[in-house]
Every structure is written in C-alpha cells, then in structure tokens.
Amino acid sequence: MTFSSVICRSAVLFGATTACYTQQPLVSSIPAPATRIIAQVTDSGAVAIGGPVGPGALEVEGIVATADAAVWNVNLTRVDYRGGSSVIWNKELVAFPRNALTHVNEKRVSKSRSWMAAGLIAAGAFLASRMFGEIGSSGDGPGGGENPPN
C-alpha cells in the first residue's frame, strides 16, 4: 500500500466519522418512531436497565422503535459506561422506563456538513494524488524516463 493511498483512506475514514451530524434537544416529550436519540441515564434508570444493558450505564444512543409516556423502546447503537468504556450495539431493542432517561437530544444528519465534509475529502484526495503523482513521476522507472529518439 502506497503512502498516498494511506492518506486517501485516512481522509475518507475521517470524513465518514465526523462533521455529518447535529444534536439538539428533543422538542416533544415523546419522540416519533425512527428518531435517533442520545440520552443520559439517570441513577435510578441505570439500576432499572442494569439487566439488559449492564451495570453502570451513563449514556445511550439509539433509534426509537416506539414510545409513550411510560416506556420508550429503543434500538440501541451505543452505550457509554462509568469508567470510560463504550460499547457499540447492533440495534438490539431495549425497553426504557421514561424516568430512566434524561437530557435527551435528537441526533440528525446535517446535509450541509455532510456536503462540506465530502467536498473537503474530495479536495484533499485530489491534492494528495496530484502532489504524490508529481513526486512519483520523476522518470526513474523502467525505460530511464527519457523520451525515445524519433
């Protein structure tokens, strides 16, 4: 793998994982299905969901399957725990008593940030290929790099 391909792959990975989402407080008291949420887990909530999620949950992220005033059913994508560990989930469904979650934010894809990140990635990849293409074309390859006589 060449250095330029490592740079390009790193740029794509960086762009794919940053700058594409915004978070804002949840507007309604009951989220609509398919809403992506990030919420802190209350102390009593950590005890209530300790069985399915594990002990010491601090924050959860997931997609709301169904919700009412008493219970939110969430397809979990991430759980952060005390001690700093974070576990990625595969959208397993967990029922949360409403009082288990606090400081609920909605996570949305930002089209403008996504386009900006895509533009920066494309520009960086173009510049890297031009820069490394110019450096790599010094003529030291097979044939000596000189034009053959006519």
N, C-alpha and C positions, 0 to 999 in steps of 0.2 A: 504494500500500500504506500503510495507516494505521500509526501508531506502535504501537497496541495489537496489531495483527496481527503486527508485527515482534517484539514482546515474546513473544507466544504461540508463534510459530515458533521463536524462540531457546530458549524453555523446553523445547519438545518436543525439539529437537536436542540440547540439553544433557542432558536426561534419557535420551535414547536412547543416548548415548555414555558415560554414567558410571554408577557405583554398581550395575551389574547383574551383575557377575562377581566371583568369588573365585578366588584362586590358592592352591594348596597343593602341597607336594612330592609327586611321583609315588610312590605306595605300592609298586607292584610294579616289578620290574626290566624287565618287558616290558609295555608298555601294550596295552590291548584296542583293537581297531578302533573308530573313531569317537570316541576320546579326543582332546580338544583339549589340545595341549601348547604350552608356551613353554619354550625351552631355549637355553642359551648354547652357542655354537660354540667348540670347542677350537681352538688354533692349528693343530694338525695337521688338524683337521676342516675348517678354513677353506681349507686347501690342497687337501684331498681333494674338496671340493664346489665349488671355485672355478669349474669349468666350467659346471655347470648354474645355480648361484646367483650367481656373480660373485665377484670378489676382495674380501676384507676383511669377510666376514660375521661379525657378533658375536652376534646373537640371531635365532632363528627362531620363528615361531608357525605352527601348522597343525593339521590333523586327521589322526590316524594312520589310514592305509589298512590296512596290515599291518605286523607287527613280529615279529622273532625275535631270538635272542641276537646275531646278526651284523649285521643290516640292519633299519633302520626306514624304511618307505615312508610319506612324509608329504605330504599335500595342503597346500601352503604357502598361508598367508593374509597373512603379513608377514615381511619380512627387514629387520633393522637392520644398518647397516654402520658401519665405522670412519669417523670424520669427522662422525657425527651424522645421516646420511641414513637414511631409512626408506622401503621400497618395499612397496606393497600388491600382493599376488599374488592371482590368481584361481583358487586351489586347484589349481595345477599340481603334479603328482606328482613328487617328488624322492626318490631313494634316499640315505639317510644311513648310512654305516658307524657302528656303535654307538659307537665311540670318538670320533666327531665331535661328539657332543652331551654336555653336562654340565649340572648344576644344573637338571634337568628338573622343571617344575611342571605340574600339571594345572589347566586353567582351566575353571571350571564356572559355569553360570548360577546366581545366588543368587535364589531365589524371594522371600525376604523383602526383599532390597534392591531387587528389581525392583518389587515391590508398593509399597514405600516411595517409590521414585522416581516411580512412576505417580501415587501419591496427592499427592505434592508438586507434580508438574506440573499435575494437575487443580486443586488448590487455588490455585496461582499463576495459572493461566489464568482461573479463576472470579473471583479477586480483581482481576486486571487488567481483566477485562471489566466488573466492577461499578464499579471506580474510573473507568475511561475512559468507561463508559456514563453515569455520573453527571456527569462533567465535560462530556461531549459533549451532554447533554440540557438545555442552558441556554435553549432556546426561541428561538435565533437563526436557526432555519431558516425555510423558506417558511411563510407564514401568521402570522408575528410571534410565535408561541409562546404566544399567549393563547387562551383558550377562546372560541369564537364565542358571541354572545349568543343566548339562547333565545327 
